[in-house]
Amino acid sequence: MRGLAGKRVLISGGSSGIGAATARRFLEEGARVVLGGLDQAEVDRTVGELSTLSALSGPSGPAEVTGLAGDVSAESGAAALVDGAIAALGGIDVLVNNAGTAWREPFLEITPAHWDRIISVNLRGMFLVAQATARHMVERGAGGVILNMSSTNGLGGEADYAHYNASKGGVLLLTKTMAVELGRHGIRVNALCPGYIKTPLNAQISEGLADDFVSGYESGHIPLGRAGLAEEVAAGYAFLASDDASFVHGTELVIDGGQLAIM
Ligand SMILES: NC(=O)c1ccc[n+]([C@@H]2O[C@H](COP(=O)([O-])OP(=O)(O)OC[C@H]3O[C@@H](n4cnc5c(N)ncnc54)[C@H](O)[C@@H]3O)[C@@H](O)[C@H]2O)c1
């Protein structure tokens, strides 16, 4: 991918699943990475795994990756993540705004507390990290790239995910508005909409569901007949962050094995 070597990249929610695969992909491209996550032990484990992968070492030495734990839904957590990344890397060129959470729950049973938690991590947290990073990028005056994680659930209403769907739909309009306001500063802003991807989050959601429900879902709802891999979403982030996407702005990239193509 053109233009990623040497880039300073902050990945929120980089300690697991799609975010961890994205950290690895950016390191392979020669970028320098700070990854965030909710759980300190998970952050430390992922940083440890990535830094010992000799395959990630570039001409300038071993892979450069560090981690910061904190809750992005809190102003203090989001600010600490962005300030920590600026301190560690000397600035942020690319934000992969990826942290998120989900669980299934029928609309009629969602409590206000559950509604607030999903919206607060997936939408408020995304806003807080994006705004702090964008302020830094505008002040620096050298442009940048911000990629917000939405979902196919931001484009259609899957049952039992009203809070999650609302949060991811909100991310899409947050992304478009940021693109409208930040384009003149040379900051490109886009969203990703993955479909069903094999990650620890989905493994947790699928716990208790019969194996044939999951395989039936994959064959019945996804034209490619399988779940996606975290690496396949990481490739989308890498493309959107690269110079190959220099005129892609204010839109979303769907990575779903054809799921949304079904009528
Ligand atoms: N797995 C899928 O099928 C799928 C599909 C579409 C979109 N997504 C989105 O992709 C993103 C990553 O999901 P994943 O499947 O890799 O999940 P995951 O559970 O493997 O990883 C989630 C990451 O977000 C972090 N995180 C969660 N809550 C946080 C908080 N309050 N503060 C800071 N960090 C927090 C976790 O520590 C972890 O690093 C999420 O935004 C999710 O909504 C996932």
The ligand as a MOL file (V3000), in Angstrom:
LIG
                    3D

  0  0  0     0  0            999 V3000
M  V30 BEGIN CTAB
M  V30 COUNTS 44 48 0 0 0
M  V30 BEGIN ATOM
M  V30 1 N -16.7050 -8.6250 14.5710 0
M  V30 2 C -17.6140 -8.1660 13.7170 0
M  V30 3 O -18.3500 -8.9480 13.0720 0
M  V30 4 C -17.7770 -6.6910 13.4970 0
M  V30 5 C -18.5500 -6.2720 12.4240 0
M  V30 6 C -18.7250 -4.9120 12.1940 0
M  V30 7 C -18.1170 -3.9940 13.0380 0
M  V30 8 N -17.3720 -4.4350 14.0890 0 CHG=1
M  V30 9 C -16.7540 -3.4130 14.9420 0
M  V30 10 O -15.3480 -3.5880 14.9080 0
M  V30 11 C -14.7820 -3.0890 16.1130 0
M  V30 12 C -13.8630 -4.1420 16.7080 0
M  V30 13 O -14.6520 -5.2890 17.0270 0
M  V30 14 P -14.0410 -6.7580 17.1920 0
M  V30 15 O -15.0330 -7.6800 16.6340 0
M  V30 16 O -12.6430 -6.7860 16.7370 0 CHG=-1
M  V30 17 O -14.1550 -6.8870 18.7840 0
M  V30 18 P -13.1310 -7.2830 19.9490 0
M  V30 19 O -13.9680 -7.4470 21.1590 0
M  V30 20 O -12.2440 -8.3810 19.5300 0
M  V30 21 O -12.2630 -5.9390 20.1110 0
M  V30 22 C -12.8460 -4.7720 20.6410 0
M  V30 23 C -11.7390 -3.8080 21.0220 0
M  V30 24 O -12.3540 -2.6090 21.5250 0
M  V30 25 C -11.8540 -2.3550 22.8270 0
M  V30 26 N -12.8810 -1.7140 23.6460 0
M  V30 27 C -14.1300 -2.1550 23.9240 0
M  V30 28 N -14.7550 -1.2930 24.7410 0
M  V30 29 C -13.8810 -0.2840 24.9700 0
M  V30 30 C -13.9220 0.8960 25.7530 0
M  V30 31 N -14.9990 1.2450 26.4630 0
M  V30 32 N -12.8270 1.7000 25.7800 0
M  V30 33 C -11.7040 1.3800 25.0760 0
M  V30 34 N -11.6040 0.2810 24.3230 0
M  V30 35 C -12.6880 -0.5430 24.2840 0
M  V30 36 C -11.4550 -3.7150 23.3850 0
M  V30 37 O -10.5300 -3.5660 24.4500 0
M  V30 38 C -10.8430 -4.3420 22.1360 0
M  V30 39 O -9.5280 -3.8940 21.9440 0
M  V30 40 C -15.9620 -2.6950 16.9980 0
M  V30 41 O -16.1970 -1.3060 16.8710 0
M  V30 42 C -17.1280 -3.4790 16.3970 0
M  V30 43 O -18.3650 -2.8810 16.6540 0
M  V30 44 C -17.1800 -5.7540 14.3370 0
M  V30 END ATOM
M  V30 BEGIN BOND
M  V30 1 1 1 2
M  V30 2 2 2 3
M  V30 3 1 2 4
M  V30 4 1 4 5
M  V30 5 2 4 44
M  V30 6 2 5 6
M  V30 7 1 6 7
M  V30 8 2 7 8
M  V30 9 1 8 9
M  V30 10 1 8 44
M  V30 11 1 9 10
M  V30 12 1 9 42
M  V30 13 1 10 11
M  V30 14 1 11 12
M  V30 15 1 11 40
M  V30 16 1 12 13
M  V30 17 1 13 14
M  V30 18 2 14 15
M  V30 19 1 14 16
M  V30 20 1 14 17
M  V30 21 1 17 18
M  V30 22 2 18 19
M  V30 23 1 18 20
M  V30 24 1 18 21
M  V30 25 1 21 22
M  V30 26 1 22 23
M  V30 27 1 23 24
M  V30 28 1 23 38
M  V30 29 1 24 25
M  V30 30 1 25 26
M  V30 31 1 25 36
M  V30 32 1 26 27
M  V30 33 1 26 35
M  V30 34 2 27 28
M  V30 35 1 28 29
M  V30 36 1 29 30
M  V30 37 2 29 35
M  V30 38 1 30 31
M  V30 39 2 30 32
M  V30 40 1 32 33
M  V30 41 2 33 34
M  V30 42 1 34 35
M  V30 43 1 36 37
M  V30 44 1 36 38
M  V30 45 1 38 39
M  V30 46 1 40 41
M  V30 47 1 40 42
M  V30 48 1 42 43
M  V30 END BOND
M  V30 END CTAB
M  END
